[in-house]
Amino acid sequence: MIKIENLSFSFPQKDLYHNISFTLEEGQHCAFIGTSGSGKSTLADILMDPEKYMFEGKLEISPNCRIGYVSQFSQVDDAKEITVSEYIGKEFMKLQNEITSICTEMETSSDIDTLLEKYQQALDAFQAIDGDNFESNMNKQLSMADLGKQENLPVSQLSGGEFKLVQVIKEMLTQPDLIIMDEPDVFLDFENLNSLKNLINSHKGTMLVITHNRYLLNHCFNKIIHLENKLLQEFEGRYIDYNFSLLQNKIELQELAAADTEEIQRNEIIINNLRSLATTHTEAARGKSLKARKKIQERLIARRIQAPFVDIKQPEIHFTTASERNDETVLKVSDYSVAFDEMLLENVNFEIKSQEKVALIGPNGTGKTTLLRDIFKNNQDSIEIAENVKTAFLSQLQGEMLNESETVLDEFFGLGFKTCDEISSYLSNFAFDESVLHQKIGALSGGEKNILQLAKISAGKADLLLLDEPTSHLDTYSQIALEKAIGDYKGAVLMISHDFYSIVNCADHVLIIDDKTIRKMSMRKFRQMTYARHFDKDYLELEQKKKAVETKIELALKNTDFELAKVLSEELETIIQRL
């Protein structure tokens, strides 16, 4: 369906791809992964509108290939006054009306040939979307997404997550040859995420989905395209198997690299000895030996293992507090209520201790973000923050905490950094290279903007972090780095999240919004509840075993114990087969 060969493309300030190649075949469900800012969304744009881009290489798309698209940004736009079924069926109703109009016109017109041609074109388009079964298909899809009761609701009354699902259903029902979705999972609560999983798995057509969501990656795709360090590789199979193949490569490459490093070090000693002798003896033979050894060293360094898909620079996120606190209450919320058109939260009560990590969860549109903002503003009697506790806020509206018209450098000069070198050194820990520093923040990817927010928070040394969907747009490497940073942090965290993995890996307990109030739930009970609804019986146990073995492999590689790493990888493979 789509074939790319040796495609290269650059922006003025950034090289994105170098001679990348891949194919997409009919019926494949392909996950498109890679670090933030690697150019995934741009490549999707190139596929949809090749004429807009000046690229090198070859792009072949099947003739008459119809491409549907779901953006990472949910925009209700002019649809807000129509119902869900009217929004989804807009094209269907347009074609239905057009066919009826042509038939009416044919009764009185003398130009039958022209009308017959129009009729046939409209009929072909109607059949392409399976018009005879459109309403039945729509009801099935809405039911699968748990949106059957919303069919006649105005679109404006949907939550952001529900509207995203409606957008997905709308594109699927037009039955394009290929659907491209750019992070369709962003900001979906777990129930909506599960609905998205069901929609993807039920779709018979070809899909290319840009996603970092580990739940979707583990349950939806039969092909992986990985874009990293300007290069691309394909993998036919599940994401979990792809990750395992990367781990096997990593063990093999690190073993080879260790051998290369030893050889380079031995050669360096010989070169130093020859150089020392050459300064005291003038024989031509010694000079020739030195030159020969230098050439050998150059070849060894040149062939040193390059591993663009396993040697990925992970951000080194690290949060510090202004001062360490004992087990004291840093935040107390008493009888908090909030309403817009209707009451969202009523008489909410909870408190957070100085080193507690708490996840705030609940369906889209239940007041979580409003609560977090009110805590950050700290201007209500119902919210009490302990004296001298410094707070920091990460917003899902990235332009709220970042000035998108400024460069990355400008943003950090106001945070106590005095020189460009100081900022450059600091941001290199967050995987930003120098080329990014002079870019406008507005030109960065969603993931890069979130990492930038985290870098600002890290520099601020706050005691209480208020994080609104911090893993949204983050690649999996950054998600794992953030989870580690939260785990190591000596302050308190209140985090809105729909990412099951982040909640399980970070939180001490959860606060669940239920019937307009908030109740506390232990992590054990939360795990049991979620797994009972969405996972097979043994999945939790197998996931935990998998993570434990992966941690042991990491330690073995750190200690250059490659034999142990290989034995452990065999154990890991057995677990993965059961998953």
Secondary structure, 3 states (H helix, E strand, C coil): CEEEEEEEEEECCEEEEEEEEEEECCCCEEEEECCCCCCHHHHHHHHHCHHHCCCEEEEEECCCCCEEEECCCCCCHHHCCCEHHHHHCHHHHHHHHHHHHHHHHHCCCCCHHHHHHHHHHHHHHHHHCCHHHHHHHHHHHHHHCCCHHHCCCEHHHCCHHHHHHHHHHHHHHCCCCEEEEECCCCCCCHHHHHHHHHHHHHCCCEEEEECCCHHHHHHCCCEEEEEECCEEEEEECCHHHHHHHHHHHHHHHHHHHHHHHHHHHHHHHHHHHHHHHHHHCCCHHHHHHHHHHHHHHHHHHHCCCCCCCCCCCCCCCCCCCCCCCCCCEEEEEEEEEEECCCEEEEEEEEEEECCCEEEEECCCCCCHHHHHHHHHHCCCCCEEECCCCCEEEECCCHHHHCCCCCEHHHHHHCCCCCCHHHHHHHHHCCCCCHHHHCCEHHHCCHHHHHHHHHHHHHHHCCCEEEEECCCCCCCHHHHHHHHHHHHHCCCEEEEECCCHHHHHHHCCEEEEEECCEEEEEEHHHHHHHHHHHHCCCCHHHHHHHHHHHHHHHHHHHHCCCHHHHHHHHHHHHHHHHHC
